[in-house]
């Protein structure tokens, strides 16, 4: 046993020992060739610039029409053109708002033809909402151009009929409601007077209450008179109707100047 143990110990002492030596030459070569400075790093691709260019290309430009240089055919001033509105019109719109119209059917004349669906462009030059004294809202429109054969033709025109109703001085007015409002303000006095009159008749029909019958009638008459006096004053501080015309309503446009097409 001791002999075998001695042999094992002797063999272990003679066995070669392995060691690992890390090679750092690779790290030294990397540091030498590339360094650690940011300026030695390759530049990033211009992704942001490319994306901005793509976004710019995706935008759709607005539809524009070249300005018509004029022709030899004249549409005389005073000509009335029947159109329909393609946009809603109301006294809520501010000055500068755009409105559009179009012809419902072709317009034939001796020297020219205006096709159906020809667009007329207008602009609201004045507007206000209903005011006191039962004054209605107001919209004033100037028609400044039409689209003829794909080109913008300058025109100078105004509205003579709006929502199939005749208007004056190009003023599209809301309803003036002074008389209607004054009558409504007098409803209280008339209703009370009718009740008191009925009560007077009922009291006069019975002998025991006949002596009281004049008092309800007198009270109703006084209230009716007071209400009739105050109703015009109360109506003065009320407002008129709005201008509100939906799209698709009939209008008439009158030219103020000659138009060359």
C-alpha positions in Angstrom: 0.0 0.0 0.0 2.8 2.5 0.9 4.6 1.6 -2.2 1.6 2.4 -4.4 1.0 5.7 -2.6 4.6 6.7 -3.1 4.3 5.9 -6.9 1.2 8.1 -7.2 2.8 11.0 -5.5 5.9 10.7 -7.6 3.8 10.6 -10.9 1.9 13.7 -9.9 5.1 15.6 -9.3 6.4 14.7 -12.8 3.1 15.6 -14.6 3.4 18.9 -16.7 1.4 22.0 -15.4 -0.9 24.0 -17.9 -1.3 27.8 -17.7 -3.4 30.2 -19.7 -1.8 33.4 -21.0 -4.3 36.0 -22.4 -3.2 37.5 -25.7 -3.7 41.3 -25.5 -2.3 42.0 -29.0 -5.8 42.1 -30.5 -6.9 44.9 -28.1 -3.7 46.8 -28.9 -4.3 46.5 -32.6 -7.9 47.8 -32.3 -6.8 50.8 -30.2 -4.1 51.6 -32.7 -6.2 51.4 -35.9 -9.6 52.9 -34.7 -8.9 54.7 -31.4 -11.7 55.8 -29.1 -12.5 59.3 -30.4 -16.0 60.0 -31.8 -14.6 61.8 -34.8 -13.2 58.5 -36.1 -16.6 56.8 -36.1 -18.4 56.5 -39.5 -21.1 59.1 -40.2 -24.8 58.2 -39.7 -27.0 58.0 -42.8 -29.1 61.1 -43.4 -32.4 59.4 -42.4 -34.1 62.6 -41.1 -33.4 64.5 -44.3 -34.8 61.7 -46.4 -38.0 61.5 -44.2 -38.5 65.3 -44.6 -38.2 65.0 -48.4 -40.7 62.1 -48.4 -43.2 64.1 -46.4 -42.9 67.1 -48.7 -43.5 64.9 -51.7 -46.6 63.4 -50.1 -48.4 66.8 -49.7 -51.0 67.5 -52.3 -50.9 71.0 -53.7 -54.3 72.9 -53.7 -56.2 73.2 -56.9 -55.6 76.5 -58.6 -56.8 77.9 -61.9 -54.8 80.3 -64.1 -56.2 83.8 -64.5 -58.0 84.2 -67.8 -56.4 86.8 -70.0 -59.6 87.7 -71.7 -61.2 87.0 -75.0 -63.3 88.6 -77.8 -66.7 87.6 -76.5 -68.5 90.0 -74.2 -71.1 89.2 -71.5 -72.8 92.5 -71.0 -73.3 94.1 -67.7 -76.8 93.8 -66.3 -76.9 90.1 -67.4 -78.7 88.0 -64.8 -77.4 84.4 -64.2 -79.4 81.8 -62.3 -77.3 79.7 -59.9 -77.6 77.6 -56.8 -75.5 77.9 -53.7 -72.9 75.1 -53.1 -72.0 76.3 -49.6 -74.3 77.3 -46.7 -74.7 81.0 -46.0 -75.5 82.5 -42.6 -74.9 85.6 -40.6 -72.5 83.6 -38.3 -69.9 83.8 -41.1 -67.5 86.7 -40.8 -66.4 89.2 -43.5 -63.9 87.5 -45.8 -65.6 84.1 -45.8 -65.8 82.4 -49.2 -69.1 81.3 -50.7 -69.6 79.4 -54.0 -72.4 79.1 -56.5 -72.8 77.1 -59.7 -75.1 77.1 -62.7 -77.8 74.5 -62.7 -78.1 74.3 -66.5 -76.3 75.7 -69.5 -76.9 79.3 -70.3 -77.2 79.9 -74.1 -76.7 83.3 -75.6 -76.1 84.5 -79.2 -72.4 84.6 -79.0 -71.5 82.4 -76.0 -72.5 79.5 -73.8 -71.9 79.2 -70.1 -71.9 75.4 -69.3 -73.8 73.8 -66.5 -72.0 73.6 -63.2 -69.9 76.6 -64.0 -68.5 77.8 -60.6 -69.0 81.4 -59.4 -66.8 82.4 -56.4 -68.0 85.0 -54.0 -67.0 86.6 -50.7 -68.9 87.9 -47.7 -68.0 91.6 -47.4 -70.3 92.5 -44.5 -72.3 90.5 -42.0 -73.9 90.9 -38.5 -76.2 88.8 -36.4 -79.7 89.9 -35.3 -79.7 93.2 -33.3 -82.1 95.0 -31.0 -85.3 96.7 -32.3 -86.0 93.3 -33.8 -83.5 94.0 -36.6 -82.6 90.8 -38.4 -79.2 89.5 -39.3 -77.3 90.7 -42.5 -75.1 89.1 -45.1 -73.7 91.1 -48.1 -72.0 89.1 -50.9 -69.8 90.2 -53.7 -69.2 87.8 -56.6 -65.7 88.3 -57.9 -64.8 85.5 -60.3 -66.1 82.5 -62.2 -64.3 79.3 -63.5 -64.6 79.2 -67.3 -62.9 76.6 -69.3 -60.6 75.8 -66.4 -59.5 79.4 -66.0 -60.4 82.1 -63.5 -62.4 84.9 -65.1 -62.7 88.1 -62.9 -66.2 89.4 -62.6 -68.0 92.1 -60.6 -71.5 91.0 -59.6 -74.0 91.1 -56.8 -77.0 89.1 -55.6 -80.5 90.1 -56.6 -82.4 87.1 -55.4 -81.4 84.8 -52.4 -83.1 81.6 -51.3 -85.6 82.3 -54.2 -86.6 85.6 -52.6 -86.0 89.1 -54.0 -83.6 91.2 -52.1 -82.7 94.9 -52.3 -79.3 96.6 -52.5 -77.5 93.2 -52.2 -78.6 92.9 -48.6 -79.6 89.4 -47.5 -81.6 90.3 -44.4 -83.0 88.2 -41.6 -86.6 88.6 -40.7 -87.5 91.9 -39.0 -89.9 90.8 -36.2 -90.9 94.0 -34.5 -94.7 93.8 -35.1 -94.7 90.0 -34.4 -92.7 90.5 -31.2 -94.9 93.4 -30.1 -98.0 91.3 -30.5 -96.4 88.4 -28.6 -95.5 90.8 -25.7 -99.2 91.8 -25.5 -100.4 88.2 -25.1 -100.4 88.5 -21.3 -102.8 91.5 -21.2 -105.2 90.0 -23.8 -105.3 86.6 -22.0 -106.0 88.3 -18.6 -108.7 90.5 -20.0 -110.5 87.5 -21.6 -110.5 85.7 -18.2 -111.7 88.7 -16.3 -114.5 89.2 -18.9 -115.6 85.6 -18.5 -115.6 86.1 -14.7 -117.7 89.2 -15.0 -120.3 87.4 -17.1 -120.4 84.6 -14.6 -120.8 86.9 -11.6 -123.5 88.9 -13.4 -125.6 85.8 -14.0 -126.2 85.2 -10.3 -128.2 87.7 -8.3 -126.0 87.4 -5.1 -122.8 88.3 -7.0 -124.1 90.8 -9.5 -122.7 93.7 -7.5 -119.2 92.3 -7.8 -119.3 91.8 -11.6 -117.8 95.2 -12.6 -114.6 94.7 -10.6 -113.0 91.9 -12.7 -113.9 93.7 -15.9 -112.3 96.9 -14.6 -109.1 95.0 -13.5 -108.8 93.2 -16.8 -109.2 96.5 -18.7 -106.5 98.3 -16.7 -104.1 95.4 -17.2 -104.9 95.2 -20.9 -104.1 98.9 -21.4 -100.9 98.8 -19.4 -99.7 95.8 -21.4 -100.6 97.5 -24.7 -98.5 100.5 -23.6 -95.4 98.5 -22.5 -95.3 95.9 -25.2 -93.8 98.2 -27.9 -91.1 99.2 -25.4 -90.4 95.6 -24.5 -90.2 94.6 -28.2 -87.7 97.3 -28.8 -85.0 95.3 -26.9 -85.8 92.1 -28.7 -83.8 90.7 -31.7 -84.9 89.8 -35.2 -84.3 86.6 -37.2 -81.1 85.0 -38.4 -79.9 84.6 -41.9 -79.5 80.9 -42.5 -79.6 79.5 -46.1 -78.5 75.9 -46.6 -76.6 74.8 -49.7 -78.6 74.0 -52.8 -80.9 77.1 -52.7 -81.7 79.3 -55.8 -79.9 82.6 -56.3 -79.7 85.2 -59.0 -76.5 87.0 -59.9 -76.4 90.3 -61.8 -73.3 91.5 -63.5 -72.2 95.1 -62.7 -69.5 95.2 -65.4 -68.9 93.6 -68.8 -67.1 90.3 -68.8 -64.8 89.2 -71.6 -64.6 85.5 -72.3 
